[in-house]
Amino acid sequence: MNSPDDEQRINAIRMLSIDAVEKANSGHPGLPLGAAAMAYTLWSRHLRFNAADTHWANRDRFVLSAGHGSMLLYSLIYLTGMGLSLDDLKNFRQLGSKTPGHPELHVTPGVEVTTGPLGQGFANAVGLAIAEAHLGAVYNREPSIVDHHTYCIASDGDLMEGVASEAASLAGHLKLGKLIVLYDDNQVSLAASTDVTFTEDRIGRFAAYGWHTQQVDRDNGNDVAALDGALGAAKADPRPSFIAVRTTLGYGSPRANTFAAHGEPLGPDNVKKTKEFFGWPLEPDFYVPDDVLAWWRDVGRKGAALEDEWKKTYAVWKTANPPLAAQFERTQSGAPPAKPNWPSFNKDNGAVATRESAGTVMNAIAADFPELVGGSADLDPSTKTYLKGLGDFQPGQYAGRNIHFGVREHAMGGIANGLTAHGGIVPFTATFFNFLDYMKPSVRLAALNKSKVIFVFTHDSVFLGEDGPTHQPIEQLATLRATPNMTTIRPADALEALAAWKFAVAHDGPTALVLTRQKVPFLGERDVPLARGAYVLSGDGEPDMILIATGSEVSLAFDAGVILQAQGIKTRVVSMPSMELFAAQNEAYRDSILPPAVRARVSIEAGATFGWQRWVGEHGIPIGLDRYGTSAPAAAIAKAFGFTPQDVAATASRLLASV
C-alpha cells in the first residue's frame, strides 16, 4: 500500500517506541505499533508546526489523548527535532527524564496538554478548539491571524470515559469544525477485547452528536493514502470530525491483536521478531537510518517557513489594528490587564451573598479583561457568573465570552484546561461546590500543571438549606486544601470576595473561589491582606481566646467574640480565607496572627474539621460538621448543629476554663 520510503519513516516511529519501552521495562508498545501510520500521515502531511518554536501562536495543536501510548508522541518529537534527544528516549519513564510515562505539559517540549487519565485529552482538545474559534472571532480582520486545527488521537478507553462523551456532545452542538479526532479503533482494551464491554456503534454515536464521521477499515488502517484522504475530507467539512481508523494493536509483533501488547513490554525475543517482521536491523537499539532521520528533520524545519509567513501576515494585521494587536500580545504573554475597573463595596451595600459580590466583581472587570472567558454547568443564574452584555459562545457567535457548558461538570473542567493551555484565554468555570466531585479529575490536572484556571464554586456549605445533604458540601473544602498547587479561597464578605478576585487574576496557577448562597453581613471598612491567607479582624492587644473562621462563619465568630468580650474574655477574631496562603507565610507573620502562647483557640467552619488541628493546636477545638447535613431552612440547621454565636461562645468558654 505504501511506498518503501513511507514504510521506513513509519517504522522508525515503531522501532523507537518499542526499544524505549523495552529498555524501561515498562510502558505500552501496542498503540505506537498500531497507530504509527496515522500519526505519520498527520504529522508529515497535515500538522502545521515549527519544531524550532513549539509556542508559535498559530500552530496546529496535537493531543495524544491515549497518553499511555506516549512513546508514539515522544518518537515524533525526537524525529522532527522538536527538543528531545535520543538519550531522552533511552530515559523513558526514568527519574527526572523529559519522557515521563504519560505526556506532561511543561516537562516535554511539544506536549500541548497533560494526558494520562483517559478522556481528559479529548476534553482538552475540545477546549483547544473552542479557544481557536473564540480568538479567531475576536481578532481576525483582513487578514486573519488565528486559523489552525486541533487534532487528537483517542483510544477505546478515552471514548468509554464519561468526560469524553460530555465533551463530544458539546463540541457537536458548537460545530467546532477545526477539531479532528482520530480514533485508534484496535478493539482491544488493557484487560480483554473490547467486545466484552464496548459494543456500541461508535460511528453512529458521534454522528448523533453532530460530528462528521468516517471509517478507515483494517485493510487501510496502515494505508497512508487512505488516511491522507480521510484527513483531507475532515478538514473540508464544517463539523467536528471523527475518523475511526481500524488498526491492529501491537501490529507486526507476536502479540498483535492481544491485550498482552497493551500495558507491558514485548520482551526481548518478541522485540527481535517484531524487527524481523518489519525488516529492521536488530542492532543497535534506537536505530534510525540517517536518510530517514534527515527526512523527518526536514519535516520539522518546514514549519519555519509557515511561521515566517504568518509573522508577515501578523505584521500587516498589526499595522491595521494597533489597539487589537496590543491586546492580543498582552493576552498571549499571560500578563494581566494594567488597570481593571475594580468595584468598591461598603456598609451601604448591606448583607450580600459572596456569590453576588463575586459576580459583581467579574462583571466590573470584564471589559478590561477580554481574556476572561468561561461559564457554568447550566447554573449561571445561581452562580452569578454570567458576563452581562458580552454574548454567548454559540455556532456563528464565537466571539461570545459566555460558554454554556450544560450539565457537564467534568467536561467543563477538562475544556477549561484546554482553553488555558491554548494561550490567550483565562478560563473560569462555575458550579455548586458539591459537584466538585464530578470534576475533580480535571481540577487535579489543573493543579498538577499549575494551570491558570479560576474555579468558582457556590452554595458552599450546609447552609444552602432545604436542598439537603445531597447538595450540601461537607468534605469538599478538605479535598481542595489537600490538592497540591491549588489555592482555595473562601471569602467572608464582599471585601474579601473582591480581594479574592484580585488574587485570582494575578495568580499564575489555579484558584478555587468558594462562595455562599446565603447573604452575609458586611464586616466593616478595612484592608484585606488576602494574599497572606489570614488576618486579625477584631480584638486588640494580647488575647485570652482566638476564634478562627472562614467564609460565612467569620460573622458568626465575630458575634461570638462580642459575647465573650462581654464576659471579660479578651477575644481575637481571625478571618482565614485561605489556609494555603497563610501556611506559605513566614513564621513571624503566622505567630503574629496566632500567638503560640495563646492555647485557647476555636475554629468555626461549616464543613469537615479535617485539617483544622494545625491551626487550633493540640489544646484547641475545631467546630465543624463531620457528618452529612439535612434538609431544613438554614436557621434551623444552624441551631441544630451548633452554629450560633451562643453555642460558639459556650464552647470557647469551656475551653478557656480547661487550658
N, C-alpha and C positions, 0 to 999 in steps of 0.2 A: 504493500500500500504506500509506504513512504520511501523516499529516496534514501540511499545509503548514508548520505550526509545527515539527513534528518534523524535517522536511526542512531547514528553516533552521538549526535547532540542530545538526543533524548536519553540515551543510555548513560551518558555522563552524569545526568541527574540521578538516575537509578543507582549507579555504582557508588557514587559518593555517599549516597544516603545509606545503603546497606553496610558500607565499610564503617561509617561513623557509628551506626547502631551496634555493629559487631564489636568495635573497639570499646565502646562504652559498656557493652554487655547489658544494654538497657535501651528501650525505645520501641518504635513502631515502624518496621520496614515495609509493611504491606501496602500502605497508602502511597508512598513515593514510587514503588514499583508499578502500581496500577494507574496512578494519576499523572505520571510524568509527561505523557504525550499531551494531555490537555493543558498542563502548566507550560510546557514548551511552546505550544501554539499560541497561548495567550501572551506570554512574556515576549516572544520573538516577533509576533505579527500584529498585536493589538495594544498591549500595555504601553502607554506613553509615560516614560520615566527617564530621569537622568541619573545614572549611577553616581556621578560626581556631586550631586546635590539632592540628597534624599528629602529635603524640605522645600523643594520648588513648589510654589503655591498652586500651580495649575497642573500638577502631575495627576495621572490616574492613581486611584487607590486600590491596593490589592489586600484582601483579607483572607487568610487561611483559617477559616472558622474551625476546620478539623485540625485543631492545634496539636493533636497527638502525632500527626504526620509532619512535625516541624522540620525534619531534615529535608523535606521537599523544598521548603522555603529557604532554609539555610544554604542548600546546594545552589539554588538560583541566585541568592545574594552573593555567594562566593564567585560563581561563574561569571556573573555580569560585572564584577569588580566594584560592588556597592559598599564594601567595607569589612568583609570577613576574609580572614586568611585561611590557608589550608590547615595551619595549626589550630585555628578556632574550630574547624570541623573535627579535628582529631581530639579536641577537648569537649566534645558534645556531652552535655549533662554532667560536667565536672564542676567542682567548686570554683566559683568566681569566673566562669567562662562566659563568653559572649553568645554561647549557643545553649541556653537552658532547655529543659525538657519540653516546654511549651513556649511559643513565641511571647516575648515580653517587650512592650513599649519601653523605651529608654535604656534597654540593655543591648539590643541588637540593631545596628543601622539598617534601615529599610523595612523594619517592622512597624506597621501603622497602628495596630492595636494589640493589646494583650489578649490572647485567646488560650483556651485550655478547657475551662468549663463549657461543655458543649452547648451550642445555641447562642452563646454570648457574641461570638464573632459575627454571626448572622445579624443579630440585633445591632451591633456596632456598624455593620455595613449599611444598614438602613439609615442609621444616624449620619454616616458619612455622605450618603446620597441626599438626605434632607439638607445637610449643610451646603452641598454644592448647588442644589436648586434654590435655596434661600439667598445665598450670596450672589448667585447669578442674577436673580431677580432684582436684588438691591443695587448691584454695581454695574451690570452690563449696560453700556451705552454703545453706540457705534464708535469703535469696535468693541467686541466682547473680550473680557479678561478672565472670566470664570466659566470654563467649559471643559469638563472632564468626566470620566466614568468611574464608577466603583464596581470592582469585580470581587467575587467571593467564591471560594471553593468550600463546599459544605458536604458533610457526611450524613449517613443514615442517623447517627446519634444526634447530630445537630437538628435534624428535622423531627426527631422524636421529642426533643425537649420543648416544653410549652412556650418558652420565651421566643423561639423561632416562629412558632405559629402566631403568636401575638404580633410580632414584628412584621411577618409576611402579610398578615391581614391588613395592617395599617399601610404598608408600602403599596399594596394593590389599590387601596382606596385613594391614596395620594398620587397614584400614577407616576411613580418615580422612574421615568424612562431611561435614566442613565445608570440604573442598578442592574447588574447581570450576575446571576448566581449559577455556577457550575456545580451540579450535584454529582458527587462521586458515587454512582449507583452500583456498588460492588456486591450488594445483597449479603454482606457478611458483617456481623457485629462482633464485639470482643468475645462474647461467650458462645455464640452459635450463629447459624444462618438467620437472616432477618425474618424468614418465613415463620419463625416461632412467635414473633411479636409484632411484626410490622408489614402487614399485607395490604394496606390501603392503597388506593390509586393516587400516587403522589402527583402525577401529571394532572389528574383531574382536580386534585385538591388545590394546586396552585392556579389552575385555570379558574376555579371558583373564586379564588381571591382576587381575580382580575389581572393576573400575570399573563404575559406572552410565554407560551411553553413550547419546548421542542424535545425530541427524543433522539439521542445518538445511540444506536444499538451496539451490542457487544462486538459485532464484526467491525464496527467503525470506531470503537472506543479508543483505539490507538492510531486512528487514521487522521493525519494532520489536515488533509484536505477537507474531510467531513467536519472536523472540529472547527476549522477556519470558517467554513461556510455557516455553521451554526452561530458562531460569534458574530459574523457579519450580519446575519439576519436579526440577531438580538439587538445589535446597535441601531438597526434601521427601524425598529418597532418603538412606538411611543410609550409602551407599557414597560414595567419592570419585567425582566426576562428570567426564566427558569429553564436551564438546559440540563436534562437528565442524561448523563453520559454513562452508559453501561460499561463498566470496567471489570477487571479481574484483580481482586485483592492479591497482592504478592505475585503479580504477573511475572512469569519466567522462572519462578523458584519452585522447588519441590513441594512447597507448602501453598502453592497457588490455590485460591478459592476456598481456603480453610481459615477458620478463626485463629489457628495457631500462628498465622502470619501477621496477626493484628497487633499484639501487645508484647512481643518478646523477640529477641534477636533470632535470625535464621539458624545460627550455629555455623561453625567453620566449614563443615562438609557441605552444607546447603548453600553457603555463600559461594563456594567453589563451583558447585553445579549450576548456580544461577549465572555466574560469569561465563561459564562454558555455554549455557543456553544463548546468551547474547553475543558470544564470540569476543568476549572482553578478556584482556590479559589477566592472568591470575595474580601476577606480581608486577609492580608493588601495589600495596593497598593505596587507596585515594589517588589512583592513576587517572589522569585526563590527558589525552593526546594533545600535543602542542597546537595543532591546527584547530582542534575543537575548542580549546580554551581561548585561542585568539579570536575565533568567530564569536564566541559568547561575549568576550570583552568588547568587541565592536558593537554588539547589540547594546551593551551598557553605555557606550560612548555616543551612540546615535542620538540619545536623548539630549545631549548638549546642544545640538542644533535646534531641537524643538524648544528648549528653554530659551535659547538666544532669540529665536523668532518671537516667542512670547514676550520677552523683555522689550523688543522693539515695538510690539503691539501695545504693551503696557505704557511705554514712553509716550506714544501718540495719545493714548487714552488719558494719561495723567495730565498732559498739557491741556486737553479739552475739559478736564473735570478736576481742577485743583482741590476744592474742598472735599470731594468724594475720595480723591486719592489720599489725602491726609488721613481721613477716617479709615480707609482700607489698610494703610500701612500701620496705623496705630493698633487697630484691632488684630491684624496679623501678628504683630510683635507681642501681643498679650499685655501691653501697657494699659492700665485703667484710664478712664477719661479724666481730664485735668480737674474740672470743677463741676461735678454733678450737682443738680439742683436739690440738695438735701432739704427735706421739710423740717419744721420745728414743731415741738409739742410742749404744752404747758398745762397747768391745772384747769384751764378753761375748757380743755378737751374732755374733761371728765373721765369716767371709767370707760375703758375701751379694751376689747379683746386684743391680745397681741397679734392674732391673725389679721385683724382690721388695721392696726397701726403698721404692721409689716407690709400689708398691701398698699397702704398709703405711701410708704417709702418707695416701694417698687415703681409705682406709677409716677412719683415725683421725679425719679432719676432716669426713667426710661428714655426720654427724648435725648438726653445727653449720653446715653449708654446703649447705642444701637446694637451692640453685640449681645445684649441680654435677650435671649430667645428661649422659649420653653412653654410649659403648660402643665396641666394636671390630668389625673386619671378620671376624667369626666366629673370633676369636683370644683371647678373654679368658682362657682357661686358660694361654696362653703369655705374653700381655702383662701379666697380673696386674692388670687394670683393672676387674674386676667389683666393684661395690659390694655387699658382702655384707649380706643381710637387708633390702635396700631395693627389692626387687621388680623385675620385668621390665616394660618398656613393651610391652604387648600389647593387642589388642582387648578392651575391657571392663576393662582393668587399666592405665589411662593414668596412674595415679599412680606407677607403677614408674619407677625412675630409671636402669635399665639398658636401653639401646636395643640390640637385636640387629640390626645393620646387614646382616648376612650378608656374603658375599664381594663387597662393593660399595664399594671404597675411594673411587672418585670421587664417588659419590652421598653417601657418608658425609661427605666434606669439604664438599660443597655444602649438605647438610642442616644441618651444624653452623653454617655461615654464616647460614642462615635462622633457626636457633634463637637465635643471639646477636642477630640483627637484630630479632627479635620483642621482646626485653626480658624480664627476669625469669629468665633462664637463663644459666649459664656452661657451655657445652658442652665436652666432651672427646671426642677420637677416639683410636683406637689401632690400630696395625698394625705389621708388621715394617718396618724402616726402608727396605729395598729397594723397598717398594711405595709409597714417596713418589712414584715415577714415575707411578703410577696416579691419584694425587690431586693432582698438582702444580698444575693449573689452579685448583682450589678453594683450595689453600693460598696461591697467589699472590693471589687475590682477597681472602682474609682479610688478607693483608699490605697490599694496596692500600688497604683500608678501615680498617686498624688495628683489626680486629675482635677481640674478646676470645674467642679460641678456644684451648684447650690441646690441642696435637697431641702425642700420646705415640707415640714410635717405639722399638721394642725390637729386639733382635737386631742390634746397631748396627755390627758390623764383620765382618771376615774371620774373627774368632774364633768365629763361630757354628758354624764347622767343617764337619761332614760334609754339610750340605745343599748345599754347593758354591757356585760363582760365580754361579749364577742367583739365589741368595738373599743373597749377601754384598755389602753396600753398600760401594762404593768412592768414587763421586763425589757421593754424596748430601749429605754434610756441606758440601762446597764449594757445592753448589746452594743449600742453605738459607742459607748465610752470604752468598751473592751476592744474596739476595732482600731488597730494602729493607723496613724496618719489622718484619722477623722477628727475634725474639730466640731464638737457638739455644743450648741448654744441654746439655752432655754431662758429667754428674756422675761423679766418680771413685769415690765410695763412698757409704755410707748417709747420712753427714752432709751431703754435697753434694746428694744426692737430696732430703733434707729441705729444704735451703736453696732448691733449685730449685723445689719446690712452693710454698714461701713466696713466692718471687718471682712465680711464675705467677699465684697467687691475687690478688696486689696489682697486677700489671701491667695497664695499660689498653691492651692490644694482644695480638697473637698470640704464643704461646710454643711452641717445639718442644722437648720433653724427649726426649733421645736416650739410650737405656738399654741396658745389657748383658744378654745372655742368660746369660753365664758369671758365676760368683761372682768377686767382687773383695774384697781384704782391707780391713779397717777401718784407716784411715790415722792413727788417733790422735785423742784428745780435742783439740779446737781450735775456735776461732771460724772460721767460714767466711764471709768477706765476698763472697758470691756476686754481689751487685749491682754489685761493682766489676770483675767479669769474670775477674780473676786475682789470685793472692796467693802469697806465699812459703810453701811447705810445709816446707822444711828447708834448712839451710845458713845459718849466722850470718856476719856480717861481709861484707867485700868479697870476692866470689867470683872465681876464675880462670875458671870454667866455669858456664854456666847451661843446665840441662835444662828444657825446657818441654813439658808434655804435657796431654792431656785424657782424660777417661773412664778406661777400664781401663788405659791406658798410663801413667797417673800412678804407679801402684805399680811399673811397670816402670822408670820414670825414677828413682823413689826407690831401688830396688835397684841400679840402675846408679850412682847417686850414692854409695852406700855403697862400691862397688868403687873409684870414682875418689878418694874421700876416703882410702881405704886406700893409694892410690898417691901421696898427698900433694897431690892436686889439690883445692883448695878449691871445692866444688861447691854451687851453689844449685839446688834443685828448685822449679819454679814450676808450680802447677796453674792451668790456664786453662780453666775450664768454659765460658766464653762469650767468644769473640773480640769480638762486637759490644759487649758491656757494657764490656770492657776498652778498646776503641777509643774509647768515649764518655767515658772518664775524662780528667782534665786531665793535662797533660804531666808535671807534678811527680809525680803518682802513678805514671804509666806508667814514668817514669825510676827511681822508687824500686824498682820490681819488676824492670825490665830496664835496669840502668845502661848508658848509652850507651858508657861506656869499656870495657865487657866485650864483646869482639867474638866470643869463643868461645861460640857458642850452638848448641844442638841441639834441635830439636823432634821429638817422637815421637807419632805418631798413625797408627793402622792404617787409613788411608784415603788419598785423594789428597793430595799435598803442595801442591796449588794453594792459594795464599793465605798459606802459612806464611813466605814470604820476608820479608814485612813485619816479622815478629817475630824471626826469627833474624838478619836483616840480611844484607848482601851477602857477609859472610865466613862466615856460619853454614851449617849443614847441616840440611835437613828430612828426617827419616827417616819414610818413609810407604810407600804402596803405589800406584804409578802404573800398575798393571796389574790385571787381574782375578785373583781368588783361585783356590782349588782345593778339591776335596772331600777332606778329611782331618780327623783329630782336631785340636783347637785347638793342643795342644802341638807337634804335628808341623808345623803351619802356622807357628807362632811361630819354630821353629828354621829352617825352610826360608826364611822371608822376613826373617830378621834381627831379630826382635822378642824378643831375650833380653837380660838385663842385661849379659852379657859382650859381645854384639855392639854394644850401645849404648855401653858404656864404651870399647870399642876405637875406635869411630868418633869419640867425643869426644876421646880421647887423641891420635888422629892430627890432628884439627882443631886442638887446642891447640898442637901442635908446629909447625903451619904458619902460624898467625896472628901 
